[in-house]
């Protein structure tokens, strides 16, 4: 295999779009918490630490999921032979080391969140991945914690707490739908995911309820004055996309979770625009 194909395989291990998106969520958390030109380095270091840790987590997850992926995702780097199993493991450890180097330059609370998240990632792959709902909840926490980490980097975690809850609920919904999509491979490997434990349709019902809770809570940042009215104008379409996604998941889980990802991205845009709507008038 040529060098270019191997390099492409290592990049794919990190899920680069997901890693970059996690860094952007950290930026949003910092922005909402009042980031300014005085703490640009803190924000940049937090974003880099998040992106690297996310890439490392994805790589090590592929390492542990290599047998499952031969059934569910044969096109991924390890199953198709672009990256060796040992190479994926060492690559993830290097990325974790780089993430740690950035994280230790941040305030103590941010370091604490980073350390807890590292332990959570290890616990997920070793202990919680195949447990009904618990593995999903841990992944949802890790996804939402990017907002908390960004807020902690600039000294105000409280301002990003609501965003953490909204993101965690949406991520938990998507994780359950993904488990429905992957049920054949998970059953083959003896995992006891939520759809296997209670059935596919009941699991989708749980996912739908979780998303409805997130939808009901979505106006809270506006009501608290964290975001302006522009937030409502953008989060409205995001909510509609996500509601469509869970409905679609009952027939096509793969399509449903993809649409849910689009809705979550649009919601992240709403967070940025909503905060700009509050900050810009005060600057002008």
C-alpha positions as CSV (number, residue, x, y, z in Angstrom):
1,X,0.0,0.0,0.0
2,X,1.4,3.4,-0.9
3,X,2.2,6.1,1.6
4,X,-0.6,8.4,0.5
5,X,-3.2,5.7,1.1
6,X,-1.8,4.9,4.6
7,X,-1.7,8.6,5.6
8,X,-5.3,8.9,4.4
9,X,-6.2,5.9,6.5
10,X,-4.7,7.5,9.7
11,X,-6.6,10.8,9.0
12,X,-9.8,8.9,8.5
13,X,-9.3,7.2,11.9
14,X,-9.7,10.6,13.6
15,X,-13.0,11.3,11.9
16,X,-11.5,14.8,11.0
17,X,-14.9,16.5,10.5
18,X,-16.0,15.3,14.0
19,X,-12.7,16.3,15.5
20,X,-12.9,19.8,14.0
21,X,-16.6,20.1,15.0
22,X,-15.7,19.2,18.6
23,X,-13.1,22.0,18.5
24,X,-15.7,24.4,17.2
25,X,-18.1,23.4,20.0
26,X,-15.4,24.2,22.5
27,X,-15.0,27.6,20.9
28,X,-18.7,28.2,21.1
29,X,-18.6,27.3,24.8
30,X,-15.8,29.8,25.4
31,X,-17.5,32.5,23.3
32,X,-20.8,32.1,25.2
33,X,-18.8,32.3,28.4
34,X,-17.3,35.7,27.4
35,X,-14.1,34.9,25.6
36,X,-12.1,38.0,24.6
37,X,-8.8,39.0,23.0
38,X,-7.2,38.6,26.4
39,X,-7.6,34.9,26.5
40,X,-7.2,34.0,22.8
41,X,-4.4,31.5,23.7
42,X,-6.7,29.7,26.3
43,X,-9.4,29.3,23.7
44,X,-7.0,28.1,21.0
45,X,-5.4,25.6,23.4
46,X,-8.8,24.3,24.5
47,X,-9.9,23.9,20.9
48,X,-6.7,22.1,20.0
49,X,-6.9,19.8,23.0
50,X,-10.6,19.0,22.2
51,X,-9.9,18.2,18.5
52,X,-6.9,16.1,19.3
53,X,-8.6,14.2,22.1
54,X,-11.7,13.6,19.9
55,X,-9.4,12.2,17.1
56,X,-7.6,10.0,19.6
57,X,-10.9,8.7,21.0
58,X,-12.2,7.9,17.5
59,X,-8.9,6.1,16.7
60,X,-8.9,4.0,19.8
61,X,-12.6,3.3,19.4
62,X,-11.9,1.9,15.9
63,X,-9.1,-0.2,17.5
64,X,-11.5,-1.8,20.0
65,X,-14.3,-2.0,17.4
66,X,-12.2,-3.6,14.7
67,X,-14.1,-6.9,14.7
68,X,-17.5,-5.3,14.8
69,X,-16.5,-2.9,12.0
70,X,-15.7,-5.9,9.8
71,X,-19.4,-6.5,9.8
72,X,-21.0,-3.0,10.2
73,X,-18.3,-0.7,8.7
74,X,-16.0,-2.7,6.4
75,X,-14.9,0.5,4.6
76,X,-13.2,1.9,7.7
77,X,-9.3,2.0,7.8
78,X,-8.6,-1.0,9.9
79,X,-11.0,-3.5,8.3
80,X,-9.9,-2.5,4.8
81,X,-6.3,-2.8,5.7
82,X,-5.3,0.9,5.3
83,X,-4.1,1.0,9.0
84,X,-2.8,-1.9,11.1
85,X,-4.3,-2.6,14.5
86,X,-1.1,-1.8,16.3
87,X,-0.7,1.4,14.2
88,X,-4.1,2.6,15.2
89,X,-3.4,2.0,18.9
90,X,-0.1,3.9,18.9
91,X,-1.6,6.7,16.8
92,X,-4.3,7.2,19.3
93,X,-1.8,7.4,22.2
94,X,0.2,10.0,20.3
95,X,-2.9,12.1,19.8
96,X,-3.8,11.8,23.5
97,X,-0.3,13.0,24.5
98,X,-0.6,16.0,22.2
99,X,-4.1,16.8,23.6
100,X,-2.7,16.5,27.2
101,X,0.1,18.9,26.3
102,X,-2.4,21.6,25.3
103,X,-4.8,20.9,28.2
104,X,-2.2,21.4,30.9
105,X,-1.7,25.0,29.9
106,X,-5.4,25.8,30.8
107,X,-7.0,26.8,34.2
108,X,-7.4,24.1,36.9
109,X,-11.1,23.5,36.2
110,X,-10.4,22.9,32.5
111,X,-7.6,20.5,33.4
112,X,-10.0,18.6,35.7
113,X,-12.6,18.3,33.0
114,X,-10.0,17.1,30.5
115,X,-8.6,14.5,33.0
116,X,-12.2,13.2,33.8
117,X,-12.9,13.0,30.1
118,X,-9.8,11.0,29.5
119,X,-10.8,8.5,32.2
120,X,-14.3,8.4,30.8
121,X,-13.0,7.5,27.3
122,X,-11.0,4.7,28.7
123,X,-13.9,3.5,30.8
124,X,-16.2,3.6,27.8
125,X,-14.0,1.4,25.6
126,X,-13.3,-1.1,28.4
127,X,-16.4,-1.1,30.5
128,X,-19.5,0.7,29.3
129,X,-19.6,0.4,25.5
130,X,-21.8,-2.7,25.4
131,X,-24.1,-1.8,28.4
132,X,-27.6,-0.8,27.5
133,X,-27.9,3.0,27.6
134,X,-24.8,3.6,29.8
135,X,-22.3,3.7,27.0
136,X,-24.6,6.0,25.0
137,X,-25.0,8.3,28.0
138,X,-21.2,8.5,28.5
139,X,-20.7,9.4,24.8
140,X,-23.4,12.0,25.1
141,X,-21.7,13.5,28.1
142,X,-18.3,13.6,26.3
143,X,-20.0,15.3,23.3
144,X,-21.7,18.0,25.4
145,X,-18.7,18.5,27.6
146,X,-16.9,20.4,24.8
147,X,-19.1,23.4,25.8
148,X,-18.2,23.0,29.5
149,X,-14.5,22.7,28.6
150,X,-14.6,25.9,26.5
151,X,-16.3,27.8,29.3
152,X,-13.8,26.5,31.8
153,X,-11.0,27.6,29.6
154,X,-12.1,31.2,30.1
155,X,-13.2,30.9,33.7
156,X,-17.0,30.6,33.4
157,X,-18.5,27.2,33.1
158,X,-22.0,28.2,34.2
159,X,-22.7,30.2,31.1
160,X,-22.2,27.1,28.9
161,X,-24.1,24.6,31.2
162,X,-27.4,24.8,29.3
163,X,-25.7,24.2,26.0
164,X,-24.0,21.2,27.5
165,X,-27.4,19.7,28.5
166,X,-29.0,20.4,25.1
167,X,-26.0,18.9,23.3
168,X,-25.9,15.9,25.5
169,X,-29.6,15.1,25.0
170,X,-29.3,15.4,21.3
171,X,-26.1,13.3,21.2
172,X,-27.7,10.6,23.3
173,X,-30.7,10.5,20.9
174,X,-28.3,10.0,18.0
175,X,-26.2,7.4,19.8
176,X,-29.3,5.3,20.4
177,X,-30.4,5.6,16.7
178,X,-26.8,4.5,15.7
179,X,-27.1,1.5,17.9
180,X,-30.3,0.5,16.1
181,X,-28.4,0.9,12.8
182,X,-25.6,-1.3,14.0
183,X,-27.7,-3.9,15.8
184,X,-26.5,-6.8,13.6
185,X,-22.8,-6.4,14.2
186,X,-23.3,-5.6,17.9
187,X,-25.4,-8.8,18.3
188,X,-22.7,-10.8,16.5
189,X,-20.1,-9.5,19.0
190,X,-22.3,-10.2,22.0
191,X,-22.8,-6.6,23.0
192,X,-25.9,-5.7,25.0
193,X,-26.9,-2.3,23.6
194,X,-30.2,-0.7,24.3
195,X,-31.9,-1.9,21.1
196,X,-30.8,-5.4,21.8
197,X,-31.9,-5.3,25.4
198,X,-35.3,-3.8,24.9
199,X,-36.0,-4.0,21.2
200,X,-35.4,-1.7,18.3
201,X,-38.7,0.1,18.3
202,X,-38.8,0.7,22.1
203,X,-35.2,2.1,21.8
204,X,-36.4,4.5,19.2
205,X,-39.2,5.5,21.5
206,X,-36.6,6.4,24.1
207,X,-34.6,8.4,21.6
208,X,-37.7,10.3,20.6
209,X,-38.6,11.2,24.2
210,X,-35.0,12.4,24.8
211,X,-35.1,14.6,21.8
212,X,-38.5,16.0,22.7
213,X,-37.0,17.0,26.1
214,X,-34.2,18.8,24.3
215,X,-36.6,20.5,22.0
216,X,-38.7,21.7,25.0
217,X,-35.6,23.0,26.7
218,X,-34.2,24.8,23.5
219,X,-35.8,28.2,24.3
220,X,-34.0,28.4,27.7
221,X,-30.9,30.2,26.5
222,X,-33.1,32.9,25.0
223,X,-35.4,33.1,28.0
224,X,-32.3,33.5,30.3
225,X,-30.9,36.3,28.0
226,X,-27.8,34.3,27.0
227,X,-28.9,34.5,23.4
228,X,-30.9,37.0,21.4
229,X,-33.9,36.6,19.2
230,X,-31.7,35.5,16.3
231,X,-31.1,32.3,18.1
232,X,-34.8,31.4,17.9
233,X,-34.8,32.1,14.2
234,X,-32.0,29.6,13.6
235,X,-32.8,27.0,16.2
236,X,-36.4,26.7,14.9
237,X,-35.3,25.1,11.6
238,X,-32.7,23.0,13.5
239,X,-35.5,21.6,15.7
240,X,-37.6,20.7,12.7
241,X,-34.7,18.9,11.1
242,X,-34.0,16.9,14.2
243,X,-37.7,16.0,14.7
244,X,-37.8,14.8,11.1
245,X,-34.7,12.8,11.8
246,X,-36.2,10.8,14.6
247,X,-39.4,10.1,12.6
248,X,-37.3,8.9,9.7
249,X,-35.3,6.7,12.0
250,X,-38.2,4.4,12.5
251,X,-37.8,3.2,8.9
252,X,-34.3,4.1,8.0
253,X,-32.0,4.5,11.1
254,X,-28.9,5.3,9.0
255,X,-30.7,8.2,7.2
256,X,-32.3,9.4,10.4
257,X,-29.1,9.7,12.4
258,X,-27.5,11.5,9.5
259,X,-30.3,14.1,9.4
260,X,-30.0,14.4,13.2
261,X,-26.3,15.3,12.8
262,X,-27.3,18.0,10.3
263,X,-29.8,19.4,12.8
264,X,-27.2,19.4,15.6
265,X,-24.8,21.3,13.3
266,X,-27.5,23.9,12.6
267,X,-28.2,24.1,16.3
268,X,-24.5,24.9,16.9
269,X,-24.8,27.7,14.3
270,X,-27.8,29.0,16.2
271,X,-25.6,29.2,19.4
272,X,-23.1,31.3,17.6
273,X,-25.6,33.6,15.9
274,X,-27.6,33.9,19.1
275,X,-24.6,35.0,21.1
276,X,-23.5,37.5,18.4
277,X,-27.0,39.0,18.6
278,X,-26.4,39.8,22.2
279,X,-22.8,40.9,22.0
280,X,-22.9,43.0,18.8
281,X,-25.4,45.6,20.0
282,X,-23.4,46.2,23.2
283,X,-20.2,46.7,21.2
284,X,-21.9,49.1,18.8
